Amino acid sequence: MKNNKIYSVGFVLILCFSFVLQGDIIIINEQYEKDNSNVLSPLTASNSVELGWYRTWGGGAIIGWKDLNQNTTIYAQKINAEGEVFWGKNGKKIAEPGFLYYQYDLQICSDNIGGAFLSWVEAGPYQPITKFIVRHINSKGRLNWFNNGLLVRNLYGSPNDPQLCSDAYGNALLTWRDYRMDEYDIYA
């Protein structure tokens, strides 16, 4: 297993993890009551990696992941403290990469009003340009900021270590380390 996440809400324990089973990576949300009875497993996404999540107000969670079945497409799902899912059985598609591009380094954080900001890196195998992209999804599952997200960076270089956070006013801040002019610096 990898990408293990766990948190408690009162007497409810929510586990999020991915594991390899016959070549597939599966994301599962399991919820247990205080008597250890398994309540449900609402989220299963075959062949998925890069699990990210954060705890929402009221004890739920928003989970983001990269699905390898469709060109590393980014998905998200909102789950409440009772284990109900809100953005469709298989989650909400956040973005698809461009032709021959792939997505990685998924980050997720709260927008402080029930939704989430998600960011990722998008790069192509034959192009030296790397893109940082951010997308907002509100508490109802409505996607904001263009069809495939807001382009933050589209330059040559070697960016890495992206970090995403939000402020109390619903704004997102993305930072990363970038190798330019023979040294690494921090950019935002």
C-alpha positions as CSV (number, residue, x, y, z in Angstrom):
1,M,0.0,0.0,0.0
2,K,1.1,3.6,-0.6
3,N,-0.3,7.1,-0.1
4,N,-2.0,6.0,3.2
5,K,-4.2,8.7,4.8
6,I,-6.2,8.3,8.0
7,Y,-8.2,10.7,10.2
8,S,-11.0,10.4,12.7
9,V,-14.3,12.2,13.1
10,G,-15.7,11.5,16.5
11,F,-16.1,7.8,16.6
12,V,-15.8,7.4,12.9
13,L,-12.4,6.5,11.3
14,I,-11.9,7.2,7.6
15,L,-9.0,5.5,5.7
16,C,-7.9,6.4,2.2
17,F,-5.2,4.4,0.6
18,S,-4.1,2.9,-2.8
19,F,-2.7,-0.5,-3.3
20,V,-1.6,-2.8,-6.1
21,L,-3.9,-5.7,-6.9
22,Q,-3.2,-7.7,-10.1
23,G,-1.6,-4.7,-11.8
24,D,-4.3,-2.2,-10.8
25,I,-3.9,0.6,-8.3
26,I,-7.2,1.2,-6.5
27,I,-8.3,4.0,-4.2
28,I,-10.6,3.1,-1.5
29,N,-12.3,5.1,1.2
30,E,-13.3,2.9,4.2
31,Q,-15.2,4.1,7.2
32,Y,-15.5,2.2,10.5
33,E,-17.8,2.8,13.5
34,K,-16.4,2.5,17.0
35,D,-17.4,-1.1,17.2
36,N,-15.2,-1.9,14.1
37,S,-18.1,-2.7,11.8
38,N,-17.3,-1.7,8.2
39,V,-19.8,0.9,7.1
40,L,-19.0,1.3,3.4
41,S,-16.4,1.6,0.6
42,P,-17.9,4.3,-1.6
43,L,-14.9,5.2,-3.8
44,T,-13.0,2.8,-6.1
45,A,-11.0,4.0,-9.0
46,S,-9.1,1.4,-11.0
47,N,-5.5,2.2,-12.0
48,S,-5.2,5.4,-10.0
49,V,-2.2,7.0,-8.4
50,E,-1.1,10.2,-6.6
51,L,-3.8,10.3,-4.0
52,G,-4.2,13.7,-2.3
53,W,-6.9,14.8,0.2
54,Y,-7.8,17.2,2.9
55,R,-10.4,17.2,5.7
56,T,-13.5,19.4,5.1
57,W,-15.6,21.2,7.7
58,G,-18.2,18.9,9.2
59,G,-15.9,15.8,9.1
60,G,-15.8,14.9,5.4
61,A,-13.0,15.0,2.9
62,I,-12.2,16.0,-0.6
63,I,-10.0,13.5,-2.4
64,G,-8.1,14.0,-5.6
65,W,-6.3,11.5,-7.7
66,K,-4.6,10.9,-11.1
67,D,-6.3,8.1,-13.1
68,L,-4.1,6.2,-15.5
69,N,-6.9,4.8,-17.5
70,Q,-7.4,8.0,-19.5
71,N,-4.0,9.7,-20.1
72,T,-3.4,10.6,-16.5
73,T,-6.7,12.5,-16.1
74,I,-7.2,14.3,-12.7
75,Y,-10.4,13.5,-10.7
76,A,-11.8,14.6,-7.4
77,Q,-14.5,13.3,-5.0
78,K,-16.3,14.9,-2.0
79,I,-17.2,12.5,0.8
80,N,-19.1,13.5,4.0
81,A,-18.6,12.1,7.5
82,E,-21.3,9.4,6.8
83,G,-19.4,8.2,3.7
84,E,-21.8,9.6,1.1
85,V,-20.2,10.7,-2.2
86,F,-21.3,13.9,-3.9
87,W,-19.6,14.3,-7.2
88,G,-20.8,11.2,-9.0
89,K,-20.0,7.5,-8.5
90,N,-16.5,7.8,-10.1
91,G,-15.7,11.4,-9.0
92,K,-15.6,14.6,-11.0
93,K,-13.1,14.9,-13.9
94,I,-11.0,18.0,-13.1
95,A,-8.8,18.1,-16.3
96,E,-7.4,16.0,-19.1
97,P,-3.9,16.5,-20.4
98,G,-3.2,17.7,-23.9
99,F,-2.2,15.3,-26.6
100,L,1.0,13.4,-25.6
101,Y,1.1,15.2,-22.3
102,Y,1.0,13.6,-18.8
103,Q,0.1,15.0,-15.4
104,Y,2.0,14.5,-12.1
105,D,2.7,16.1,-8.7
106,L,-1.0,16.5,-7.8
107,Q,-1.6,18.9,-4.9
108,I,-4.9,19.7,-3.2
109,C,-6.0,22.2,-0.5
110,S,-9.2,23.7,0.9
111,D,-10.8,26.8,-0.5
112,N,-12.2,27.4,3.0
113,I,-15.8,27.4,1.7
114,G,-16.4,23.7,1.1
115,G,-14.6,23.3,-2.2
116,A,-11.0,22.7,-3.2
117,F,-8.0,24.0,-5.2
118,L,-6.1,21.3,-7.1
119,S,-2.8,21.9,-8.9
120,W,-0.6,19.6,-11.0
121,V,2.4,19.6,-13.4
122,E,1.8,18.8,-17.0
123,A,4.6,17.9,-19.3
124,G,5.1,16.3,-22.7
125,P,7.6,13.6,-23.6
126,Y,9.1,15.4,-26.5
127,Q,8.7,19.0,-25.4
128,P,11.0,20.8,-22.8
129,I,8.1,23.0,-21.6
130,T,6.6,22.2,-18.2
131,K,3.2,23.7,-17.2
132,F,1.9,24.3,-13.7
133,I,-1.9,24.3,-13.7
134,V,-4.5,25.1,-11.0
135,R,-8.2,24.4,-11.0
136,H,-10.9,25.3,-8.5
137,I,-14.0,23.1,-7.7
138,N,-16.7,24.6,-5.5
139,S,-18.6,22.7,-2.8
140,K,-21.3,21.7,-5.3
141,G,-18.8,20.2,-7.7
142,R,-18.9,23.1,-10.2
143,L,-15.5,23.6,-12.0
144,N,-14.1,27.0,-12.3
145,W,-11.1,28.5,-14.2
146,F,-11.3,27.4,-17.9
147,N,-11.8,23.9,-19.3
148,N,-8.5,22.4,-18.2
149,G,-7.5,24.7,-15.4
150,L,-5.6,28.0,-15.1
151,L,-2.1,28.0,-16.6
152,V,0.3,29.4,-13.9
153,R,3.6,28.6,-15.5
154,N,4.6,27.6,-19.0
155,L,8.3,27.9,-19.4
156,Y,11.5,26.0,-20.1
157,G,13.3,24.8,-17.0
158,S,13.2,22.1,-14.3
159,P,10.4,22.9,-11.9
160,N,9.7,20.6,-9.0
161,D,8.4,20.4,-5.4
162,P,5.1,22.2,-6.0
163,Q,3.1,23.2,-2.8
164,L,-0.4,24.6,-2.8
165,C,-2.2,26.4,0.0
166,S,-5.1,28.9,0.4
167,D,-5.8,31.9,2.5
168,A,-8.9,32.9,4.5
169,Y,-10.3,34.8,1.5
170,G,-10.6,32.0,-1.0
171,N,-7.4,32.6,-2.8
172,A,-4.8,29.9,-3.7
173,L,-1.0,30.2,-3.6
174,L,1.2,27.9,-5.5
175,T,5.0,27.7,-4.9
176,W,7.6,25.6,-6.6
177,R,11.4,25.2,-6.9
178,D,12.8,26.0,-10.3
179,Y,16.2,25.7,-11.8
180,R,17.0,28.8,-13.9
181,M,20.3,30.5,-14.7
182,D,22.4,27.7,-13.1
183,E,20.7,27.7,-9.7
184,Y,17.5,26.7,-7.9
185,D,15.1,29.4,-6.6
186,I,11.6,29.4,-5.1
187,Y,8.8,30.9,-7.2
188,A,5.2,31.7,-6.5
